[in-house]
């Protein structure tokens, strides 16, 4: 049963990038969210939060994985994180979607997941400059802040709301109309029609 969303944590991970997505995942109460680290040793986020991983990469359960979220961090720009890249490849091959935002997209590229699917990132050319062997340049879409395709979600560092929207859609949270209202609320501060009516009545 795919009931668990894994969130990768490591020293210097960008803690804010997936925060909105994680809140929406937990809201319905149907999904378990677990932090996974390279080991079980505590890590410190980019914002200074001390995080104790619940699992190590070796403890990932492919059969329970509904999604793996990979946040950005300088780790990826240094070309490190090989064990996570292997785990990303393994989970995706096992049928679980994988989501990367900011430089976390580089990890998906190193896993070979972006060569044959539409994807985006921080800027055109970043992936090719940092991932030898990357062959998905013609699939890169610079016109969007986040996109889902081929069991992957990729997003720019500027696309936290769009990233959350793609996660919500991938996990089939809420109805299509509610998802659209959610996006308009968090992206454009546009209240749903029923909230506008209640506000005017008050």
N, C-alpha and C positions, 0 to 999 in steps of 0.2 A: 504493500500500500504506500503510495507516494504522498506522505503527509508532512514532510519536513522540508523547510527552507533553510539551507545552510548559508551562513554569512562568514566570509573569510576575514580574519583579523590578523594583524601583524604589526610590528613596531612601525609607527608612522602612517598607519592607514587613515584615509580621509574619512573621518567619522560622520560628517554631515551629508555626504553625497547620496547615501541610500536611506537616510533617516525617515523621509516621508514614505518611501516604499515599504519599509519595515513596519511602520505604524499601521498602514493600510492592510498589510498582510495579517497582522495580529488582530485587527479590529473585529472581524467576523468570528474569531475563535476556532476556526476550522484547521488552522495550520500551526505547526510547531516551528519556532525559529530557534536555531542553535548556532552558536558561534564556533568556528573551527579555526585552529591555528596550525602553524607548522609543527608545533608541539603543544603541550598543555601549559607551558610556561606563560606567566602573565605578560601582556604587551601594553604599550602606551600609544594611544592614538595621536594623530596630528594635532588634535585639539587638547591633548593632555589628559585624556580619560584612561584610567587603569582598567584593563579588561582581562578577565580570566577566561581563556577559551574553554568551552565545555568539552570539546573533542579535539583530537589531533587529526591531521589529514589521513593518517593510517586507519582511523576509526570511522571514516565516512561510510555510510550505508547506501550503496548505489540504488538498491531497490526501494528505499524510503525517500530518496531525493526527489523533491518536486521542483527544486530550483537551487542553483548555487549563485550567490551574488559576490562579485569580485570588485571591491572598491579601488580607487586610485591610491597611489603612494609612490614615493621615490624609489621604492624597491624595484618596481617594474622598469623605471627609467634607467636603473643601474644594470639591468639585464639579469637580475637575480630572481629567485623564487621558482627554481626548476621543479621541486616537488609539487608545488601548487599547479604548475602547468600540466604535469602528468596527471594529477587528480582531475583537473578540468577536462582533459581529453577522455579520461576514463568515465566520468559521470555523463558526459555528452554522448559517448558511445553506448552507454547503458540506457539512454533514452531520456535523460534529464536535461531540461534547458539550462543554459548558463548565461548569466548577465554580467557584463562588465561596463563600468563607467570610468571616464577620465583615463588615466594610464592603465587602469585595469583592463582596458580593451587590448593593450599590448600582450597581456597574458593569454587572452583568447586567440590572438593572432599567432603567438608562439606555439599554441596547442594545435594550430592548423585548422581552426574552425572558421576562419573568415575568407578563405580562398575562393569559396563557391557560394557565398551568400551575400546579400545586400547588408551593408554595415556602415557605421559612421564612427567618428572619434573626435579628437580635439581639433585637428586641422589636417588638411590634405597633405600627405607626404610624411607625417609623423611616423606612421606605422612602418612604411617602407624604409625609413631612415634608421629604425631601431630594431627591426625584426628581419634578419637575413632569411631569405627563402620565402618571405611573404609574397603570395601570388594573387592577391585579391584586389589589386589597385583599381581594376575596371569595375569592381563592385562597390567601391567606396562612394557614399552619398553625402556630399557636403551641404546639401540643401535642408537637412533635418538635424535636430538635436538628439534624437533617439530613434531607433528602428529595431524591429523584430524580424528575423528571417532565419530559416534553417535551424531552429532550436537555439538561436543566440539572440541576446538583446545587447545592443551596444549604444553608448551614449557619450556625448561631449561632457566636459567638466561644467559646462553652462546649462546642461539639460537635466537637472535633478527632477523637475516636475514631469518632464517628458519620459524620463527613465521610470519614474513611479507609475506613470500611465501604462507603459508597456508591460511592466511587471503585473499590474492589476489585470490587464487584458490576458496575459499569458496564464495566470492562475484563475481566470474566469471569475474574478471578484465583481460583484454587483451586476446589474443589468447594463446593456449597452447605453441606454439613455442616462442612467445614473453615472456611468463612467464619464460620459460627456459633460454632465453637470459638474462632476468632481473636477475635471480638468479646467473648465471655465472658472470655477471658484478659486482654485489654487494658482492658476496661471494668470488670470485676468481680474480676479476679485469680483466676478459676476455671480451674484446670488441666484440660486435656482428660482423659477417662477413662484413656487409655493412659499419660499422664504420672503420674497419681495412682497407678496400679498399679506403675509403675517406682519411684516415690518410696517406696512402702510396702515394696517388695521390697528396696530399698537399706537 
